[in-house]
Amino acid sequence: PVAVENINDHVMHTEFYQMTKETADILNTAKNEGKRIIAVGTTSLRTLETIKRDHELFCETSGWSDIFIFPGYKFKAIDALITNFHLPKSTLIMLVSALAGKDLVMKAYHEAIEHKYRFFSFGDSMFIK
């Protein structure tokens, strides 16, 4: 959860990532051909965005991602996301709002609650483009 008044003061947790040359080549080819890159899960999204932030192209690399994505962020790597429903006031709901817009995310969450969708890691999921 985010517990600071100013989101710029939030210290983001880190996650280890690794990308193979084969995966980088597939992603670079897809981008060059105008195909969409759809991240499955927020960790994958953060990995792809971190690599594109730090390198011109996808490449064989590994490291720690501390990228904090919130509304106003300009996506460089992905075009869409499949993810589950996340908790309010979390960095993950901010990430989803950066991609889909806060109003649309709140509308989806109200519908999810109304229809008793399951939240958290083993809950229902959504496709955001």
LINVENQUI-V329208 format. One record per residue. RES is the residue in three letters. BURIAL is # if it has 9 or more other ideal C-beta (glycine too) atoms within 8 Angstrom, else .. Layout:
res->(RES/RES)
burial->(BURIAL/BURIAL)
This chain:
res->(PRO/VAL/ALA/VAL/GLU/ASN/ILE/ASN/ASP/HIS/VAL/MET/HIS/THR/GLU/PHE/TYR/GLN/MET/THR/LYS/GLU/THR/ALA/ASP/ILE/LEU/ASN/THR/ALA/LYS/ASN/GLU/GLY/LYS/ARG/ILE/ILE/ALA/VAL/GLY/THR/THR/SER/LEU/ARG/THR/LEU/GLU/THR/ILE/LYS/ARG/ASP/HIS/GLU/LEU/PHE/CYS/GLU/THR/SER/GLY/TRP/SER/ASP/ILE/PHE/ILE/PHE/PRO/GLY/TYR/LYS/PHE/LYS/ALA/ILE/ASP/ALA/LEU/ILE/THR/ASN/PHE/HIS/LEU/PRO/LYS/SER/THR/LEU/ILE/MET/LEU/VAL/SER/ALA/LEU/ALA/GLY/LYS/ASP/LEU/VAL/MET/LYS/ALA/TYR/HIS/GLU/ALA/ILE/GLU/HIS/LYS/TYR/ARG/PHE/PHE/SER/PHE/GLY/ASP/SER/MET/PHE/ILE/LYS)
burial->(./#/././././#/././#/././././#/./#/./#/./././#/#/#/./#/#/./#/#/./././././#/#/#/././#/./#/#/#/#/#/#/#/#/#/././#/././#/#/./#/./././#/./#/./#/#/././././#/./#/#/./#/#/#/#/#/#/#/#/././#/#/#/#/#/#/#/#/#/#/./././././#/././#/#/./#/#/././././#/./#/./././#/#/./#/./#/.)
